């Protein structure tokens, strides 16, 4: 059971870093048009889209990725709380 929770936690951790890389790629022109940028767009945009619908951008600043990463962090914390509840 521990391995399943650990694998899920690791996947969310890696996805969080993928989101951070995707966000930083917006600072470099043409970075999202590369093969790696296209891959991250396919993975990250479906997750970010609901947050962008709820949280409007403030001028040129989009706060929705910050909230999305916070939700992933809370999910990782919740996974381990659930594991503690089930295991003990």
C-alpha positions in Angstrom: 0.0 0.0 0.0 2.9 2.4 0.8 4.3 1.9 -2.7 1.1 3.1 -4.3 0.9 6.2 -2.2 4.6 6.9 -2.7 4.2 6.5 -6.5 1.3 8.8 -6.6 3.1 11.4 -4.5 6.2 11.2 -6.8 4.0 11.6 -9.9 2.4 14.7 -8.4 5.8 16.0 -7.4 7.2 15.6 -10.9 4.1 17.1 -12.4 4.5 20.2 -10.2 8.0 20.6 -11.6 6.7 20.2 -15.1 4.2 23.0 -14.4 7.0 25.2 -13.1 9.1 24.6 -16.2 6.1 25.3 -18.4 5.5 28.6 -16.6 9.1 29.7 -17.0 9.1 28.7 -20.7 6.6 31.6 -21.2 9.5 34.0 -20.5 11.5 32.8 -23.5 10.1 33.5 -27.0 9.7 30.3 -29.0 10.4 27.9 -26.2 6.8 26.5 -26.2 7.1 25.8 -30.0 9.9 23.3 -29.4 9.2 19.6 -29.1 9.6 19.7 -25.4 7.5 22.8 -25.1 4.7 21.2 -27.1 4.9 18.1 -24.9 4.5 20.3 -21.8 1.7 22.2 -23.3 -0.3 19.0 -24.0 0.3 17.9 -20.4 -0.1 21.2 -18.5 -2.8 23.1 -20.3 -5.7 20.7 -19.5 -4.9 21.0 -15.8 -4.4 24.8 -15.9 -7.5 25.6 -18.0 -10.1 25.3 -15.2 -8.0 27.5 -13.0 -7.8 30.1 -15.7 -11.5 30.1 -16.0 -11.9 30.8 -12.3 -9.0 33.2 -11.7 -8.8 36.1 -14.2 -5.3 37.5 -15.0 -4.3 40.7 -13.3 -3.0 42.7 -16.3 -0.1 40.7 -17.7 0.2 38.5 -14.6 -1.6 35.1 -14.6 -1.9 33.9 -11.0 -3.7 30.6 -11.9 -0.5 28.5 -12.2 0.4 29.5 -8.6 -3.0 28.3 -7.4 -2.7 25.2 -9.5 0.6 24.3 -7.9 -0.8 25.0 -4.5 -3.6 22.6 -5.2 -1.1 19.9 -6.2 0.8 20.5 -3.0 -2.4 20.1 -1.0 -3.2 17.0 -2.9 0.2 15.5 -2.0 -0.3 16.4 1.6 -3.8 14.9 1.5 -2.4 11.6 0.0 -0.2 11.1 3.0 -2.9 12.0 5.5 -5.1 9.4 3.8 -2.3 6.9 4.0 -1.9 7.6 7.7 -5.7 7.2 8.2 -5.8 3.9 6.3 -2.5 2.4 7.6 -3.1 3.1 11.3 
